[in-house]
Amino acid sequence: MRQAERHLQILDVLTRQDFVSLEDLCIRLSASKASIRRDLIELDEVGGLRRVHGGAISKSVRDDALDFRRLSASCHEEKQRIGNLAASLIRDGETVILAGGSTVVEVARCLLDRPLQIVTNSIPVAQVFWDCKQSEVTLTGGYLYPRLGIQLGPICERMVRTINADVAILGIMGISERGLSDGSALVVESIRAMIQVAERVIIVADHTKFGRNAMIPVAELSEIHTVVSDQGLPVEFQKMLTEHGIACLLA
């Protein structure tokens, strides 16, 4: 296979997933590691992708994933419906972890004026409850990731692990048969901590998140109890969830 053709195929792979490993590309393209490394170096230099340890990530997806405003604008109507449906699953008096992400913000808006204990690492989520007198809101603390507006790092993770939560509501970058995945190691560790301390885990994700494998695995599908998505979710992914014993709700 010629180099130009390999370049096109590598870029095509990264339109469907956020991360691809060096080994995977060698198998897909029947090429040596040395050849694929040279391809990745050249594509990185022209801005087609970003090289990382063990492979490459999609530059365009990575940039969008780091910008809360862009995420909020994407599939906005679907996220509003998802937020409303996910909020209906919460019972008064519960302790609820609300993670970062634009879809979780929509859940928060639908929980206003409810007697709840909210724990969050998201500044946008906390701002939703600014004038709310019914809910008690606790911020985790930690390093502020400005473009996403979330608090991360060891301080955040330690605080989360000290609590017991009835439910954690989480957004995610990718969902596939492999499980949940995300593109940032800092984000991943905080999500893992939230999953560990919650009795129930609800994932809120529009249909564009399905079939995507981001760079870093977060959790197995067996660790999820409910997924709330939109009507655009393909049947194959609905079936995937139900086969793993996960409640699949479409808003």
N, C-alpha and C positions, 0 to 999 in steps of 0.2 A: 504494500500500500504506500502510495506517495505521501510525502510530508504534508502537502497542502490538503490532501484528503483527510489525513489524520487530524489536522487542525480543525477542519469543519466538523468532524465527528465528535471531537472533544467539546467544542462549543455547543454542539447540539445536545450532548449529554447534560451540560450545565444549564440548559434551558428547562430541564425537567426536574433537576435536583440541585440542592445547594452545594453539595460536596461530592467529589469523586476521588477515590484513592488511586495511587500510582499502580497498585496491583490490579485493580479493577480495569483500568485503562489498558494495561498490558494484555489482559485476557480479551477484552472487547476488540482491540485493534490488532491483536496478534503481533505485537511489537515488543522489543526489548525495553528494559527499564531505562537504559541509557538513551534510547531514542525518545521515549515518552518524556524523560526529564528535559531533554533539549526542546521538545515541543512546548512544554509548560513554561520554560524560561522565555522562549520567543513570544508566546501568547501573553505572558505577564508583561513583557516589555512594551507590547503594543496596546495594552489595556483591555485585552479580551477576558482575562480572568485574574485571580490572585493565587499565587503559589503559597501553600502552607505546608507544614510538616506532614509528609505522607500523602500529598496529593494536591488538589486545587479546589477553590471555592468560586462560585459565580460572583463576579464583581457587582453586577447590577442588582442581584437579589440581596447581596450583603449590604449594599448601601441603603436600599429601601428598608431593610430589616432594622437599621439603626436609627430610623427617623420616625418619631411618634406621629408627627403631623401627616406624613405620607401614609402611614398605617391606618390612621383614623379615617382618611378619605377613601381608602380601598374598601369596596363592598360595604359601604356605610349602612345602607338600608337593611341588608342581611344581618349585620352586626346588631342593629337595634332590635330586630325580631329575636335574634338569639339571646340578647341580654334580657329581654322581657320574659322569655320562656325559662331561662336558667334561674332568674330571680324567683319565679313561682315555685321552684323546688326547695326554697329555703323556708324554714319554719321560724316563727318568732322565738326569740330567746336564745338562738343558736350562736355559737362562736364561729365566725366565718373568715377564712383567709381569702383575701382577694389579691391575686398576684398582679404583675404589671401587664400592660398590653391594652390596645385600643378596644378589643371586644370585652375585656373585663370591666373597662370603664363604663360600657353600656349596661352591664349587669349592675354596677354600683348605682347608676342613675335610677334603676328600677327598684332599688332597695331603700331609697330615701324614706324617712319617717317610719321605719320599721324598728322595733325594739331588738337590736342585735348588738353583738360585740364583734367589731370589725378589726382584723389585723391585716395590715398591708405594707408592702414595700414600695408602693406606687404613689408618687406625689399627685398625679392626675386623679387617682382614685380618692385620695385624702381630700383633695379640693372639692370633690363632689359633695362630701359630707360637711363642708365648712360651716353651714348654718343649721345643720340637722341637730335637733335636741333629743331625738329618740335613740340614736345609735351611739355607742361608745367606740371611738376609733383609736387604735394604737399603731404607730409607725414603728417599723422594725429598727430603723437606724441603719447605718452603714455607708459605704462609699456611694456618692450620687453619680449615676450614669446619666449625664445631662440630656443627650438626645432622646433617650427613652424615658427619662423622668422616673427612674427606679433606683432604689437603694440596694446595693449588692455587697458581696464580700463576707469575710469572717464574722464581723459584728452582726450583720443581718442574719446569717445562718445560725449563729449561737442563740440569738434571741428567739428565732422561730422554733428551735429545738427545745425551748423551755416551756412551750405551751401545749395544751391539748385542744384540738379544734374539732368541731362537728363535721365541717366540710371545708374543702379547699377548692376554689374556683380558679382555674388556670387557663391561660392562653398558651399556644405553642406554635412553633414555626413549621413543624412537619409531623405528619402522622402516616404511618404505613404499617405493613405486616410486621416490620422490624420493631415497631413501638413508637414512642415519642422521641423527637430530636429537636435540637436547637443549634444556633450558630455561635453562641458565646459561652465560654467555659464559666464565666462569672454568673451568667443567667442560669445556666444548668444547675449549678450547685444550690442556688437558692430554691429552685423548683423542686429538686430532690428532697430538700429539707421540708418543704411544705407538704409534699406527698407523704412523707414518713410520719408526720404528726396529725394527720387528718383521718377521721373515721370514714369519710366519703370523699372521693375525688371526682370533680366534675370538670371536664375539658370543654371549653367553648371555642369553637373554631369554624370559620366559614369553609365552604367546599374547596377553596383554592389551597388549603393547607394539606389536603389528603393526597397520598401518593408521593409526597416529597420526603426525602431523607436529608436533613440538615447535617452539618458536620459532626455534631457531638450527640451520641445517644443520651437520653434522659431517663426513660423508664420503659418497662415492658407493658404491653397492653393489659396484662393481668393485674396491674396496679391501678387501673382505672375502673370506676364504677359506672359513670354516665358520660356520654358525649352529646353535646347540644350543637347542632349544625343547622344549615339552611336547606331549602328545598332543592337546591342545585347539586346536592351531594349524590354522586353516582351510586347506583344500586350495588355495584361491586364492593364499595366501601361500607355501605350499610350492612351488607352480608358479612363482611369481614369483622365488623364490630360485634354483631349478634352472635357470631360463631365463637367469639372470645368471651361471651357472657356479659357484654357491655350493653347497657341500655342506650339505644340510639334514638334521640328525639330531634325532629326537624321543625324548625320555626317557619 
